[in-house]
Amino acid sequence: MPNAIPRAAWAGLVACLSLPACSGGHDEVASVGLPVVTTAETVRFGTSNPMVTFDPHLADTGPQFSSYLTLVYDGLTALNLASPFEPHPSLATSWTWPDDNTIDLTLRRDVRFIDGELFDAHAAKANIDRLMELKGPRINTVASMYAAEVLDDYALRLHLHFPDPTLLYNLGLSPGMMVSPAAFDNPDLDLNPVGTGPWLYDRARSTLGEVLHFVPNPEHFEPTYHDVPAIDVQELPDRRARLNALVSGQIDLAIVGPTEAEPARDQGFGVTSRANRWFGLTILDRAGDLVPEMGDPRVRQALGFAVDRQAIAEAVYFGYARPTSQPMHHANLGHDPELESFFSYDPARARALLDEAGIDTFSFTVPVTADSVPQYEAVQAYVRRVGIDMRIKVIEPGSVAALARTRDYPVNTIGYPNFDPDSRHPAIWSVTAGFNPFGYEDPRLERLADEAIRSLDDDLRARNYREYFNVVVKDVLTLVYLQIDDLVIYDSDKLTGVRVGRYIDPMLREIRIRPDGPTFAGVAGE
């Protein structure tokens, strides 16, 4: 393990991190003795995903959550890959259900925010109230909750509209992260987090758009985090540049694609993967408001039959992907084996469907990040053969989720993680979903999901969601081509504990520096 940063070096620092005088310029921070951590003591992570905001109640999940927010905040619950659909203790140590619509949380008693404010039930309630007032991008994932009540200083009651088996899990994501109530009105909260997390954001030594530096929080309530390494998150939009940075020793690990994974393995670097998400097109303009042809399910089906999934899996993903027609992975609720090969490669059938719909040709534009251009160029080539002109617009890294909430494009290209359908419905297909900007409503989906979400009957939930995804697949509300692996390459001589998380990127909280790795030079003060 790396040496712990001396606690004496932090005297006065934690309490002042949220003050303007301590977060403005480099010289001001240096005056309070902010320690400098050596490269050997730092995990340097390369990603294409920029930091958008440090305010968790206004933040998305995905890489924004797992690359940045989890370092500086704790949730009421926590997530764990060992049982990925179950909530684990964090700021809430235990919970009970007095009835189907009520959850009582017991909270930790030994926690303070980095500004010195006490975490207790009053602070937790203030966060829940703020979350519901701000109505951020993930408010739909906690829509079952309508109020929080303080029972005593360390007991909080959550009042629900209906039973919600996923609420506790979702309180381990950005909606459940706790901010110091004293910082709610900070004008720079989006740039200067004030949480309880295992790391502190070193704003003075960070440059937005380039590298963000995090140092261990010696006051964190969990002692196992006192000896963790510092973390640099470096923004490198190009996957090849991330591979080159790893090879040259500028970073220690990176998110990459299949074309970078094998060269990294050949050069002796570690490669870890996880079957995480799907590749395809989620149809936003389902009624044809922007592109009239998209309003016809036969046209959307033509997009499915036109593409050779197996060829793309082999030629573009080099085997790190598997053909499918449905969003849900085989281990997830709602997976239907009969839907797995609903779409086959049948360009003649695709052309016949277009003819049946009275369409000779049409065009539409897809927003694609630079990392994903090769995959969508492959799709583009296939659909062109049946008369569909799919145009690719390369967009800024980190902007795909924001664009998916607008009416600028008829489709989005988010590779959604394979989460349970209870959270996918309110995020993607519900009439009120954030990723349904055209407000398309399918009464069948609303009924099936509403019954399933409100039920604790496993058989009913499985039955409803299988029917639900038959609608999604056959009416092509989302067109899935592949289930794909997310890939992380890393310096296995330096790092241990590297695993791909549920949001594309590595689980930074788990990564440690090998005790037999680089020699640590200690901490230098400025």
N, C-alpha and C positions, 0 to 999 in steps of 0.2 A: 504494500500500500504506500502511496505517496505520503510524505510527512504532512501533518496537519499544519495549517497556517497558525502561527502563534496567536493565542487568544488576546494577548496583550496588545498585539498590533492592531486589534480592532477597537481599542478603547475609544469611545466617543463616535466611532464611525457609523455603527448600525443605527444609532439614534438620529444621526444627521443625514442619512442617505436621501430622505425624502425632502430635505430642505433645499430651496433654490441655491443657497450659498455653497452647498456641497455637491450640487449636480450641474453646475453651469460650466465652468471651465476647468481645464486640466490643472492649472496652478492652484486653484482653490481646493481641489481634492487632495493634491499632494501635500498641502499644508496641514492636513489632519493625519498624515502618515499612512495613506492607503498602500497596502503591500503590493508588490509586484511579484507575480507568479511566473516561474521560468517555463520555457517551452516544454521541458521534460515533465513538468507537473500539470500540463494542460492537455485536455482532449480537444483536438481541433477538427471540427466537423464541417464538411462542405455540402451545401444545399442550394437548390435553385429557388427555395421558398423564402421570400423576404419577410421580415417582421412588419406586420401591418398595424397592430395596436397591442399595448400591454394592459389594456382594460379588458378583463375577461368577460364582463357582462355585455361588451360590444364586440367581442371577438367571435370568430368562427371556431370550429373544431379543426380537424385535420392537422396538417403540419404546423399551422399557426399555434395550435394547442400543444402538440408534442415536441416541437423544436424550441419553443420559447416559454409559453405560459407555465408548463409543468416545472420549469426550473425555479421560478420565482414565487409561485403560488402553490397552496395545497387546496384540495377540494374537501367538501364535507365527507365524501367517500373517495376511494382510490380504485384504480383498475389494475388487473394483474393478468398476464397472458396465460397463467396456469389454469385459470377459470375465467375466461374473457367476458362472459356474460353475467358475472356475479359482482356485486359491489363488495369492496373490502374496507376495513376501518381506516380512517385517516383523522381528520379533525373531529369527526363523529366516531366514537369508539364502539358503539353498539346501537341497535335500534329494535323497536318492537312495533307491532301493528295492533293497537287496541281494538280497532275494527277495520273493515276493508277500505275505508276512506280516511284513515288517520295513521300517521307514522310518528312515533316518539323517538327522538334522537338523544343519546347521551353524548356530551361533548367533552373533549380533552380539557384538563384544568391547568396545563402547564405551558400555555402558548401565548406569545406576544407577537404582534406584527413588528416589522423592522423599524417602525417609527416609535416603538415603545408602547403602543396602545394594546390593551388586553383583548384577547379573543375570548368571547363568552357567548351565551345565548342571545344577548342583546345585540352584539356585533353580527352574529349569524342572521338574526331576524332583519337587521338593517340591510344586509346584503341581499336577502331574498326579496325584500320590499323594493330595493333598487333594481334588481334584475327584472322584476315584473313591471316596474314603471318604465324602464328604458326600452323594453321589448326588442332586445338585440336579435342577431341573426339566428340564434339557437333557442329562442323562447318557446318555439313549438315543441321542443323535446321535453319541456317541463310544464306543458299546458294543463296537465291534470291537477296541478297545485294552484290553489287560489289564495292561501294565507299561511303565515307562520306565526306561531304563538309562543311566547316565553313562558315556560312552566316554572323554572327557577334559573339561577345564574348559569347552570350547565345542563339544562334540559330544554329542548326545543321541540315543539309539536308542529307538524306539517298537516294542513287540512287539504284534502283532495276532493275534486268534483266526482271522481270515480276511481275504482281500484286501478293502480298503474304498476305492473310488475317491473317496469323499466326505470321508474323515477330515481330510485337510489343509485342505479348505475349511472344515469345521466348527471347526477350530482357529483360524480367523479370527473366530469368533463368541464368545459369552460363555464357553463351556467352555475356550477356548484363551487367555483373557486371564490375564496374569501379575500376581500380587499379591506384594508383598514378603513373604518367609517370616517375617520378624521381626514382621509385622503380623497373622499368622494368628490369634493369640489376642487381638487387640485387641477389647475388648467393643463398641466403636463402629465396627467395620469396615463395617457396613451403612450408616453415616452419614458416614464419613470415609475415602474411598478412598486407598489407598497403592499406586499403580502407577507406570508409566513414561510415561504418555500426554502428548500435546502441550499439554494444559491442566491447570491445578491448580484444585481445587475450593476456592472461597473461602467456607468454611463460616460465618465470622463475618458476612458480608454477605449471607447467604442465609437465606430463610425457607421451610421445608418447607411445601408446599401452596400457595405463592405464587410465589416466584422463586428459582432457583438460579443462582449467579454463578460463572463460570469465567474464569480469567485465563491467558494464555499461559505455558507452562513454558519458560523460557529455556535450560534444560539438556537439552531433548529431543535425542535422538540425530540427528534429521533437521533440518538447519538451516532448511529451508523453512518449518518451523513456528515459527521464532523471531519472525517478523513478522506472525503471525496476529492477528486482532482478539480481544478478549474476547467471551464469549458469555453471555447471560442466557437461561435457559429459564424461561418464565413459564407457570404452570398456569392456563389459562382453559378451563373445561369446556365452555362454550357456543360453538358455531361462529359465531353471529352476533356474539357479544361479541368474538371474535377478529378478525372483519372490521372491526368498529367500532374496535378498538384499532389496527389497521393504518391505517385512514383518519385517525384522530386523532393518529397519530404516536407512539403508546405502544409499539408493536412494529414490527419490520421485516419479518417474514415469519410465516406461520402455515399450519397444516394446516386445510383447510376442505372443505366439500362442494360439490356442483354449484350449490346455491342461492346460495352466496357467491362462487363463482368469477367468474361473469359480471358481477355488480355491481362487483367489484374491477377486472376488465378494463375496464369502461366508465369507471371513474374513473382510468385510466391506470396501474394497477399491473400488474406482471408476473404471469403465470399459467403454471406449469409442471406437467406431468402425466406419469404413467407407468401403463401397464396392468399392475397389480401383483398383484391378488388377486381372489378370488371373493366373491360375496354369496349367502347362502343359509342352510341349516340343516345342521349336522352332527349326525347322530342319535347320541346317547350311549346311550340306553336301547333298544338294538337287539333285546334279547330280551323287552322289555315288562315289566321288573321294576317300574318306577315307574308307567308308563302302559301297561297291557296291550295296548291297540290298536296301540301302536308296534311291537310284536313281529311284526306281520304286514306283509310287504313290499308287499302290495296297498294297505294303508292309506298307507304311505309314498309309494308311487307316486301315489296320489290327491293328495297334497300337491304333487306335481310337475305333474300335468296340470291342476290347478285354477287355476294362476297364469298370467296373461298377461305373459310376460317383456318383450316388446317395448314394451308399454304402460308398464311401470314404467321401462324404460330411457329412454323419451322424457319421461314426465311427472314422474318423481322425480329422475332423473339427468341430464336435459337433454342426452342424447346422450353423456355421459361413461361409458357402459356399453354392453355388447353381450350379447344373449341367448346362453345356452349351457346345456348339460346336464352338462358334465364339469369336473372340477377343474383339469385341466392345460391351460394356455395352448398355442396351436398351436406355439410354439417350444420346448415342453418335451417331454422324454422321457415317453412314455406317452400322449401325445395321440392320439386315434383320431378321424379325421374323421367316421366313421359314428356316433359318439356325440354329435356336436355338437348335433343336433336330436332326440335321443331323446325328449325331452318336448316336446310341442306344447301350445298352449292348447286344452284339450278338457275343459271342465267336465262334459259328459255322461259322458265316459269316467271322469272322477274319481268321479262319483257312482255309476257302475256298479261300479267297483272296491270302493267302500265297501259297496255292496249285496252284492256277491259275498262280501265278508268278514263279512257279517252285522252290519254296524254302521250304525245310523241316524245317530247323532251321538256325538262325544266331544270332550273338551277337554284341552288341555295348555298349559303356560306356558313362554314363552321369555324369557330374561334379555337385556335390550337396553340399551345405553348411550343417553344422551339424544341424542347425535349421530345415532344410527341409527333413532330412533323413526319418522320419516316413511317410511322404506323398509319397515320391518316392518309399519307400519299398512297399507300398500298390500297386502302379502301377506295380512295379517289379513282385509282386506275380501274378497279373492278366495276364500280357503278357507272363509270363512263362508257363501258362496253355495252350497257343496256340503255344508254341514252340519257343518263342523269349527270348533270354538270355540278359536281360538288367542289366548291371553291374553298380554299384554305386561307384563312387570315391568321397570321402569326401575331400573337398577343404577348404582352409583358408577363414575365414570371409572376405568379401569385395573384393574377387578375382573373383567372378563369372562374372562381367562385362568385366574385362580385358581378361579372358579366352574366352569369347564369341566373341572377336575380333581376335582370333587366329584360326588356323586349327588343334588344338590339339584334339578337340572332334567333333563328327558329329552333336551334338545337344547342345543347351544351356537351362538352367533351370531358366532364369530370369523371375520373376513375373512382367511382364511389366504393368505399370499403364495404365488405360483406358483413354488415351489421344485421342485427335482428330486425324484422319488418316493423316492429313497434316503433322504432326510431326512423326507419326509411320512409314509412308512409307520411308522417308529418313533415319530413324534410323534402321529399321529392314529388309525391303523387297526390297528396291531399289538396283540396281546393284552396286551402290557406297556406300551403307549403311555400317556404322561401324560394325553392327552386322550381316553382310553378308560377312564373311572373305573369303569364297570360290568364291565370285564374281558371284554367280548365277544370271542369268538375265531371267526375264519373260517379253517379249515385251508387253503382255496384261496389266500387272501391270504398266509398265512404261508409257504406253499411257494413261491409265485411270487416274493415279495419276497426270500426267503432265497436262492433261486437267482440272482436278479438282483444283489443286493447283493454276493454273493461272487464274481461273475464279472467278468472284464475283456473278455468277448465282447460287442461292441456289438449284434450281431444278436440274441443271446439276450436281452439286457437290454431291447431295444425290444419284442421279441415278448412277453416275460413281462409287461411293464408295460402293454402294450395290453390283454392279457387281464385283468390286475389291475383296471384301471379300468372294464372292462366289468362286473365284479362290483360295484365301488363304485357305479356309476351305476344299473345295472339292479336291484340289490337295495336301492338307496337307503340306503347307509351314510352318504353325504353327499349332500344335495340342493342342487345348484347352480342358481341362477336366472340369474346374470349374471357376466360378467367385468367388473370395474369399474376405473376409473382413480382413482388417488390424486392429490390436487390440493394444490398449495402456492401461495399468493399472496404477493407480496413487493414491496418498494420497489426497483424496478429502477434508480432514480436513485442509490441508495446501494450496493446489493449486486450482486455478480457471482458466477458459479459456482454458482447455485442449481439443484439438480437433485433430483428425487424419488428417494429410495433404494429399496431392496427391502423396507423395513419401514414403509411408509406415509408416513414423514416425510422431510424434506430431509436430504441428506448434509452434516451440519454441518461436518465436517472440510474440505470443499472450498470453503466459502463465504468470500469475501473482500469487503472494503469497497473500492469503486472509488477509485482514486487521484485522480480528478477529482470525487469526491463531497464530502461534508461536510468542513469544515476541522477538523483535529485540534488540540485545545487542550493536548495533552500529558498528563502524568501528575502528579497532585497527591498529595503525601504528607499523611498525617494528623498 
